[in-house]
Amino acid sequence: MRVLLTIVALLVAATPASAQWSPPANISSAHEFVDNPSLAFSSTGIGLTTWIARDGTGNTATQGTFAAPLGSPERLVSRTAVISPPVLYGSTRTAAARLSGNRLSIVVGRTDGSFGAPELIADRANIRSVVLAGNQQGDLALAWFEDRGVFTDRVYIAVRPHGHPWSPPLLQATDRVRSVSVAVSPKGALLLAYDARGVVKARYKPATAPLFRHVQTIASEPAFFARLRTAVTTNGRAYVGWAAQFLSEGGDVGDGFYEVAVQPAGATKFRTAQLLERRPNTEMVGGLDLVTNDANGATVAWGATTVKAAVTDASALSAMSPGTSTKMVRITPPSTPTRMST
């Protein structure tokens, strides 16, 4: 089965807020199956969309990673690697994580879909949950964990402040890890979070500090198999959100939880996570996304059978009360919304 990840450049024209959606347009060739579409945009409106396409079966199957600007032929990037959703910075620059076997690399390119040679970050077995994040000025952070055993999994981060080379992999935790997330603030502060088998833990590094602070455990409902999202605002306010649900190998299913935790600007500890919604074990949890704005507030959206949303300002005055939910809330669009990580 051929697996290809196609990267296409899009130029998004500004339209009035009242305009209707444009007619659908194809941005890929036809495939047997396409999944995991992702979007990223530069400050000038240039964007990249990525997806995974599968074709072919049996001995004739091939795979490849391709890139192309809109309306141009696809260009082969790699026959062996899978490339992450891109991070855009500056007006025309982009970066993506590249995993080929045990080799984790960074490829840097432009929003026309072209990429340079990969720069090796780590060459180790069982690399999992690779996440790349960055800000507009080009500060980048790459996080992952190595699946080494029951309680000896290792969480790593490599960073590249703008104008500087990549750091070597920096060990941040040894634990029983299931997923990681990383975020970079507009000023370069870093937030690393990971699921330690049902417990969410985090490390924070202010923009002016040389090292990460100690690992802290975020008090919450059970957070097994957490799908983490992290973000840090300009003033250093840190957010961790997740959707979580226990699933055993024997088929047992627990209740689902959607939660978000906040570390206020200038604080050194996360508050107890706020329960956005609890769902019964008869329903599988859906996804969750977290977006910050220029006013240092955030919007979180989640759901499985209905999509719901909650907002908070920099003082947490407009947050929804624990356990409160609504089918949909009307949200005033925040100024310059920024998805800080995945």
Number of C-alpha atoms within 10 A of each C-alpha: 14 18 21 27 27 27 31 25 24 21 16 11 8 7 9 6 6 6 7 8 7 6 5 6 6 8 17 18 9 10 12 9 10 16 11 10 13 14 14 20 23 19 13 13 15 19 23 29 18 23 19 20 24 19 16 14 10 8 7 8 12 16 19 19 22 22 24 22 20 18 12 11 13 18 16 15 24 17 15 16 21 23 27 19 25 27 26 28 23 13 16 17 21 26 25 23 26 23 22 14 14 12 16 23 21 23 19 19 18 17 27 21 24 21 18 12 11 15 15 16 20 17 14 11 13 12 21 17 16 23 22 27 30 30 24 21 16 23 22 24 25 26 26 24 26 20 20 16 11 9 13 14 19 19 27 22 22 18 23 16 15 15 9 10 9 18 13 14 16 12 12 19 20 16 20 21 29 20 22 28 26 32 33 31 27 22 18 26 25 29 26 28 27 31 24 22 18 20 19 29 20 24 19 25 18 22 17 9 11 8 11 15 16 13 15 15 17 21 16 18 19 18 24 21 21 27 23 27 27 30 30 35 27 19 19 26 23 30 26 28 27 24 26 28 26 20 15 9 6 6 8 9 16 19 17 24 25 29 27 24 21 21 20 19 17 11 12 13 18 19 15 16 21 20 19 25 18 20 16 13 15 10 14 18 21 18 16 24 20 26 23 29 20 16 15 20 23 27 19 21 19 23 19 13 11 10 15 18 21 22 22 16 15 18 12 13 9 12 18 17 11 13 12 12 16 13 10 12 13 8 10 7 9 17 10 12 15 21 21 24 25 20
